[in-house]
Amino acid sequence: MTDDPSSTPHVLFCTDTFAGAHGDRLAAVAPGVELVQLTAGGVVDDVDVERITLAFFSSDAWPERAASFMKVALGAPNLRWLHSMSAGVDSPVFAMFTDRGVRLTTSSGASAPVMPSRWVRRAATRPSR
């Protein structure tokens, strides 16, 4: 892998469920990103594991396929970024990624209730007492 991320093709590791539901949209917004999918058998070819640069740990992998997903992701030597659907990343498995320099991001707040913008505007324009 080169040091210039822009010259490296991105290969996203995700579940077959995520790819089936969102693959077309992903291809539209990120053309050129290839997918390596975790299927029901949980086995990914070694050549594909070597190619993985990005990983998305989606909610459909939890809990049944979490161990298979993490095993593949931990074995991906070129992985640079792991995004977890969960806000909580205090499990020791996540430290194994960050210890080797993998960027870890989460979906913190993704399931929080939406605050209507009118409430935000009202709070911002209300005089303080």
Backbone as JSON, one array per atom type, in Angstrom:
{
  "sequence": "MTDDPSSTPHVLFCTDTFAGAHGDRLAAVAPGVELVQLTAGGVVDDVDVERITLAFFSSDAWPERAASFMKVALGAPNLRWLHSMSAGVDSPVFAMFTDRGVRLTTSSGASAPVMPSRWVRRAATRPSR",
  "N": [[0.85, -1.18, 0.0], [0.52, 2.24, -0.8], [1.76, 5.4, 0.48], [0.2, 7.51, -0.21], [-3.04, 8.18, 0.1], [-4.91, 8.9, -1.87], [-4.12, 7.66, -4.17], [-4.66, 5.04, -3.89], [-6.87, 2.41, -4.53], [-10.07, 2.24, -3.04], [-11.39, -0.24, -0.97], [-14.15, -1.55, 0.38], [-15.1, -3.31, 3.21], [-17.92, -5.05, 4.12], [-21.14, -6.26, 5.22], [-23.05, -8.74, 3.41], [-25.72, -8.21, 3.58], [-25.86, -5.42, 4.11], [-24.64, -4.53, 1.72], [-26.49, -5.45, -0.15], [-28.73, -3.89, 0.48], [-27.8, -1.25, 0.28], [-25.89, -1.0, -1.69], [-26.25, 0.0, -4.38], [-26.74, 2.73, -3.95], [-24.37, 3.44, -2.67], [-22.55, 2.97, -4.76], [-23.35, 5.02, -6.44], [-22.71, 7.38, -5.01], [-20.08, 7.02, -4.35], [-18.3, 6.23, -6.6], [-16.22, 3.7, -7.88], [-15.41, 2.61, -5.5], [-14.79, -0.51, -4.29], [-16.45, -3.51, -3.22], [-16.05, -5.85, -0.61], [-17.59, -8.58, 0.61], [-19.02, -9.87, 3.59], [-20.35, -12.93, 3.82], [-22.97, -15.35, 4.49], [-21.52, -17.64, 5.25], [-19.28, -16.61, 6.47], [-16.65, -16.58, 5.66], [-13.92, -15.06, 4.05], [-12.04, -14.67, 1.16], [-8.49, -14.87, 1.19], [-7.05, -13.19, -0.57], [-8.88, -11.15, -1.03], [-9.14, -10.17, 1.59], [-6.66, -8.99, 1.95], [-6.93, -6.79, 0.27], [-8.72, -5.03, 1.48], [-9.47, -1.79, 2.6], [-11.2, -0.15, 3.93], [-13.8, -0.44, 6.39], [-17.1, -1.28, 7.36], [-18.92, -1.78, 10.11], [-21.87, -2.86, 10.38], [-25.25, -2.74, 11.73], [-26.62, -5.1, 11.18], [-24.79, -7.1, 11.43], [-24.53, -7.59, 14.06], [-25.72, -9.54, 16.73], [-24.89, -11.95, 15.72], [-23.01, -12.25, 13.55], [-20.82, -10.86, 14.33], [-18.31, -11.78, 15.41], [-17.17, -13.12, 13.2], [-17.02, -10.98, 11.4], [-15.25, -9.22, 12.73], [-12.97, -10.82, 12.88], [-12.17, -11.04, 10.2], [-11.78, -8.3, 9.61], [-9.74, -7.64, 11.45], [-7.73, -9.14, 10.38], [-7.1, -7.83, 8.08], [-4.55, -6.36, 6.52], [-4.24, -3.87, 5.29], [-6.2, -2.23, 6.17], [-7.52, 0.9, 6.92], [-9.53, 2.42, 7.98], [-12.22, 2.03, 10.13], [-15.62, 1.97, 10.56], [-18.11, 2.0, 12.95], [-21.44, 1.02, 13.58], [-22.34, 1.39, 16.06], [-22.41, 3.45, 18.97], [-20.88, 2.88, 21.14], [-17.64, 1.9, 21.75], [-16.03, 0.55, 23.51], [-15.18, -2.01, 23.82], [-12.5, -4.33, 24.02], [-11.72, -5.27, 21.5], [-11.89, -3.15, 19.71], [-9.8, -1.52, 20.49], [-7.7, -2.99, 19.52], [-7.7, -2.35, 16.86], [-7.25, 0.47, 16.85], [-4.76, 0.53, 18.07], [-3.11, -0.31, 16.07], [-3.17, 1.76, 14.34], [-5.5, 2.18, 12.86], [-8.12, 4.21, 11.84], [-10.91, 4.93, 13.79], [-14.32, 5.33, 13.78], [-17.64, 6.29, 14.84], [-21.24, 5.91, 15.0], [-22.36, 7.73, 16.75], [-25.11, 9.18, 18.29], [-26.79, 8.75, 16.16], [-29.23, 7.48, 16.48], [-30.59, 9.18, 18.07], [-33.3, 11.31, 19.1], [-34.64, 13.55, 16.69], [-34.14, 17.02, 16.73], [-36.33, 19.5, 16.1], [-35.68, 22.09, 13.77], [-36.88, 24.56, 14.21], [-37.05, 24.75, 16.97], [-34.4, 24.95, 17.67], [-33.74, 27.38, 16.42], [-35.45, 29.11, 17.84], [-34.42, 28.87, 20.45], [-31.91, 29.94, 20.01], [-32.44, 32.57, 19.38], [-33.82, 33.58, 21.47], [-33.91, 35.94, 24.07], [-31.49, 36.1, 26.65], [-31.88, 35.62, 30.21]],
  "CA": [[0.0, 0.0, 0.0], [1.32, 3.45, -0.86], [1.47, 6.37, 1.53], [-0.75, 8.49, -0.73], [-4.36, 7.53, 0.09], [-5.67, 9.2, -3.07], [-3.69, 6.79, -5.26], [-5.03, 3.67, -3.54], [-8.31, 2.15, -4.69], [-10.71, 1.9, -1.78], [-12.13, -1.49, -0.94], [-14.97, -1.53, 1.59], [-15.57, -4.57, 3.77], [-19.25, -4.88, 4.72], [-21.94, -7.48, 5.14], [-23.85, -8.91, 2.2], [-27.01, -7.56, 3.85], [-25.65, -3.99, 3.87], [-24.38, -4.34, 0.29], [-27.75, -5.63, -0.87], [-29.65, -2.78, 0.76], [-27.25, 0.08, 0.02], [-24.83, -1.05, -2.69], [-26.51, 0.89, -5.51], [-26.55, 4.11, -3.49], [-22.94, 3.59, -2.44], [-21.9, 3.08, -6.07], [-23.68, 6.33, -7.0], [-22.03, 8.47, -4.3], [-18.64, 6.73, -4.25], [-17.94, 5.33, -7.69], [-14.84, 3.2, -7.78], [-15.21, 1.86, -4.26], [-15.14, -1.91, -4.47], [-16.98, -4.13, -2.01], [-15.77, -7.21, -0.19], [-18.75, -8.84, 1.45], [-19.11, -10.98, 4.53], [-21.55, -13.69, 3.5], [-23.47, -16.21, 5.58], [-20.48, -18.58, 5.69], [-18.31, -15.89, 7.29], [-15.29, -16.73, 5.15], [-13.54, -14.15, 2.98], [-10.82, -15.11, 0.52], [-7.29, -14.15, 1.66], [-6.72, -12.14, -1.53], [-9.8, -10.04, -0.75], [-8.79, -9.6, 2.91], [-5.48, -8.15, 1.69], [-7.34, -5.59, -0.46], [-9.63, -4.2, 2.28], [-8.92, -0.54, 3.15], [-12.27, 0.46, 4.73], [-14.75, -1.44, 6.88], [-18.31, -0.76, 8.01], [-19.54, -2.75, 11.01], [-23.28, -2.46, 10.38], [-26.06, -3.35, 12.79], [-27.07, -6.44, 10.81], [-23.74, -8.05, 11.8], [-24.57, -7.78, 15.51], [-24.51, -10.12, 17.3], [-24.59, -13.26, 15.13], [-21.84, -12.28, 12.66], [-19.8, -9.93, 14.82], [-17.0, -12.43, 15.53], [-16.65, -13.34, 11.84], [-16.68, -9.67, 10.83], [-14.05, -8.69, 13.38], [-11.83, -11.67, 12.52], [-11.74, -10.62, 8.87], [-11.26, -6.93, 9.68], [-8.45, -7.66, 12.15], [-6.75, -9.76, 9.5], [-6.9, -7.0, 6.88], [-3.35, -5.57, 6.8], [-4.31, -2.54, 4.69], [-7.35, -1.5, 6.71], [-7.17, 2.23, 7.42], [-10.67, 3.09, 8.62], [-13.33, 1.18, 10.55], [-16.75, 2.72, 11.1], [-19.05, 1.14, 13.67], [-22.81, 1.53, 13.71], [-22.58, 1.59, 17.48], [-21.7, 4.56, 19.61], [-19.97, 2.32, 22.13], [-16.49, 1.18, 21.21], [-15.16, 0.28, 24.65], [-14.74, -3.4, 23.78], [-11.06, -4.44, 23.71], [-11.45, -5.53, 20.08], [-11.7, -1.87, 19.02], [-8.43, -1.07, 20.81], [-6.78, -3.71, 18.63], [-7.64, -1.57, 15.62], [-6.59, 1.77, 17.05], [-3.36, 0.29, 18.39], [-2.32, -0.46, 14.84], [-3.29, 2.97, 13.53], [-6.75, 2.24, 12.1], [-9.05, 5.27, 12.29], [-12.17, 4.36, 14.27], [-15.41, 6.29, 13.94], [-18.89, 5.68, 15.28], [-22.49, 6.58, 14.65], [-22.88, 8.32, 17.98], [-26.22, 10.12, 18.1], [-27.59, 8.43, 14.97], [-30.6, 7.1, 16.84], [-31.15, 10.17, 18.98], [-34.44, 11.99, 18.49], [-34.31, 14.75, 15.92], [-34.64, 18.25, 17.32], [-36.79, 20.37, 15.02], [-34.87, 23.29, 13.59], [-37.54, 25.74, 14.77], [-36.69, 24.82, 18.39], [-33.02, 25.44, 17.73], [-33.78, 28.81, 16.09], [-36.09, 29.81, 18.96], [-33.47, 28.91, 21.56], [-30.79, 30.8, 19.64], [-32.86, 33.97, 19.27], [-34.48, 33.98, 22.73], [-33.02, 36.72, 24.93], [-31.11, 35.45, 27.93], [-32.45, 36.33, 31.38]],
  "C": [[0.89, 1.24, 0.0], [0.93, 4.39, 0.27], [0.45, 7.41, 1.09], [-2.13, 7.85, -0.85], [-5.15, 7.79, -1.18], [-5.29, 8.3, -4.23], [-4.08, 5.33, -5.02], [-6.51, 3.46, -3.78], [-8.9, 1.73, -3.34], [-11.54, 0.64, -1.94], [-12.83, -1.56, 0.41], [-15.38, -2.94, 1.97], [-16.89, -4.31, 4.49], [-19.98, -6.21, 4.64], [-22.68, -7.54, 3.8], [-25.22, -8.24, 2.37], [-26.92, -6.05, 3.58], [-25.46, -3.72, 2.38], [-25.66, -4.48, -0.52], [-28.7, -4.46, -0.7], [-29.12, -1.43, 0.27], [-26.18, 0.13, -1.07], [-25.02, -0.11, -3.86], [-26.27, 2.34, -5.13], [-25.07, 4.4, -3.26], [-22.2, 3.77, -3.76], [-22.16, 4.46, -6.7], [-22.89, 7.46, -6.32], [-20.52, 8.26, -4.19], [-18.23, 5.76, -5.35], [-16.48, 4.91, -7.55], [-14.55, 2.46, -6.5], [-15.68, 0.43, -4.5], [-15.63, -2.48, -3.14], [-16.43, -5.55, -1.84], [-16.83, -7.52, 0.85], [-18.57, -10.05, 2.36], [-20.43, -11.68, 4.24], [-21.9, -14.6, 4.66], [-22.41, -17.18, 6.1], [-19.41, -17.94, 6.55], [-16.88, -15.97, 6.82], [-15.07, -15.74, 4.0], [-12.19, -14.62, 2.47], [-9.63, -14.24, 0.97], [-6.89, -13.01, 0.72], [-7.6, -10.92, -1.29], [-9.49, -9.38, 0.59], [-7.61, -8.64, 2.75], [-5.87, -6.82, 1.06], [-8.15, -4.61, 0.36], [-8.91, -2.97, 2.84], [-9.91, 0.15, 4.09], [-13.18, -0.65, 5.23], [-15.91, -0.73, 7.57], [-18.96, -1.9, 8.79], [-20.99, -2.33, 11.21], [-24.09, -3.26, 11.4], [-26.54, -4.75, 12.44], [-26.02, -7.51, 11.14], [-23.8, -8.4, 13.29], [-25.8, -8.57, 15.91], [-24.01, -11.37, 16.56], [-23.29, -13.3, 14.31], [-20.71, -11.38, 13.13], [-18.41, -10.57, 14.88], [-16.38, -12.67, 14.16], [-16.21, -12.03, 11.21], [-15.36, -9.17, 11.41], [-12.81, -9.51, 13.03], [-11.29, -11.26, 11.15], [-11.1, -9.23, 8.94], [-9.9, -6.87, 10.38], [-7.35, -8.27, 11.28], [-6.43, -8.96, 8.25], [-5.71, -6.05, 7.1], [-3.39, -4.14, 6.27], [-5.51, -1.72, 5.16], [-6.88, -0.19, 7.32], [-8.29, 2.89, 8.21], [-11.76, 2.06, 8.9], [-14.42, 2.09, 11.12], [-17.71, 1.72, 11.73], [-20.4, 1.81, 13.78], [-23.13, 1.89, 15.14], [-21.84, 2.82, 17.99], [-20.65, 4.05, 20.58], [-18.86, 1.51, 21.49], [-15.49, 0.89, 22.33], [-14.72, -1.18, 24.73], [-13.26, -3.44, 23.42], [-10.76, -4.7, 22.23], [-11.21, -4.22, 19.33], [-10.32, -1.3, 19.3], [-7.41, -1.77, 19.93], [-6.65, -2.99, 17.29], [-6.88, -0.27, 15.82], [-5.11, 1.61, 17.39], [-2.5, 0.13, 17.15], [-2.55, 0.68, 13.85], [-4.54, 3.06, 12.67], [-7.62, 3.34, 12.7], [-10.37, 4.61, 12.63], [-13.18, 5.47, 14.45], [-16.68, 5.54, 14.28], [-20.09, 6.48, 14.79], [-23.15, 7.16, 15.89], [-23.96, 9.35, 17.66], [-27.13, 9.79, 16.93], [-29.02, 8.04, 15.31], [-31.23, 8.05, 17.86], [-32.35, 10.84, 18.31], [-33.98, 13.27, 17.79], [-34.92, 15.96, 16.6], [-35.07, 19.16, 16.17], [-36.01, 21.68, 14.97], [-35.54, 24.53, 14.17], [-37.23, 25.88, 16.26], [-35.28, 25.37, 18.55], [-33.0, 26.94, 17.44], [-34.36, 29.62, 17.24], [-35.12, 29.94, 20.14], [-32.33, 29.87, 21.27], [-31.18, 32.28, 19.63], [-33.54, 34.48, 20.53], [-33.49, 34.79, 23.58], [-32.71, 35.99, 26.24], [-31.64, 36.28, 29.08], [-31.38, 36.71, 32.33]]
}
